[in-house]
């Protein structure tokens, strides 16, 4: 009886010790890989050297690079066109589906012998790269995007504001649908992408999923990262943007300007009417303003759930970084059997629904407006100073009411 009790006690202690070790152990990076629907995770576990996944914002295809050891020469080279599906994650939180990719490059090298496999997002292959000749006349942007989506068996997801934009004329001359969508994205400062069988066309920074749901805002601290690079560009490098157009029934070349001042960034394309030229100039001016501040941030523990176009708040590095909301661009997941990190490329986010004021630095204004993200609701709100007849709108979306108030006070004191 005593021996049985001792044995049971030892068993319980062993279980408790095992549970404690599991609870306190550092989480392990995990991956899962399918090739044409067949799970090969176990087969490559001892061969895996690294996985690099670049998740791009816009029509550039996402890229997956896998490196495997072929030390014994028994590794088969997958055929081009094979479909890979990848999951990444951690032992304590589980796996996140990172999508499907089509193999288009394989390379075997040595010594030591290794197999490198490169695949690109499956959604951006096929007829999207085929060049076409066609035109649209007296239509809307929504109709054009819907037409392209239907031609490729995709469901269009386009913002209400962009959908109703009128297009007097649009030519697609020896140009692929993918390139046309990228060109329209530049003209309207929009993100065009294909995810989960849907063609998305949304304003840059709209931060929505393929289904139209809002992406979650992400808060990071210095403890989350092990490297960062913060860059503030000279605001006076460009004071605005200029696009050219021709008047109807006239050969005169005219200008449409967003911003102002003497140092304008000129767009190379010439537009057919003033409204198209002005929209393109404003879109370029917004891109210039977002690029005034950029931040590269490497996370010590990879975050597989992160996607491009999410918004971020970062604290614990510098007050200038914490003061504003950041918009996610391309990101890179780097995986090995022993580590998993994520690198982010961020730019300063502009307030939603606001065309930046056509007043440039140094122009006369009667007041100041700053927009901030409410920490509780996530809604964007404004703080003002002075007369709002012709206010100067501050470029950044501020992370807190306090940082917005500080920016308004500082700018208003300059006047």
Secondary structure, DSSP 8 states (H G I E B T S, - for coil): -HHHHHHHHHHHHHHHHHHHHHHHS---EEEEEEETTEE-HHHHTTTEEEEEEEE-SSSS--EEEEEEE-TTS------TT-EEEEEEEETTTEEEEEEEEEEEEEEEETTTTEEEEEEEEGGG-GGGGSEEEEEEEEEEHHHHHHHHHHHTT-EEEE-HHHHT-EEEEEEEEEEEHHHHHHHHHHHHTEEEEEETTEEEEEETT--B-TTS-B---EEEEGGGEEEEEEEE--GGG-SEEEEEEE-TT---EEEEEEE-SS-EEEEEEEESSHHHHHHHHHHHHHHHHHTTEEEEEEESS--TT--TT-EEEEESS-HHHHTB-EEEEEEEEEEETTEEEEEEEEEE-B-TT----S--TTS--SEEEEEEE-TTT--EEEEEEE--TTEEEEEEEESSHHHHHHHHHHHHHH-
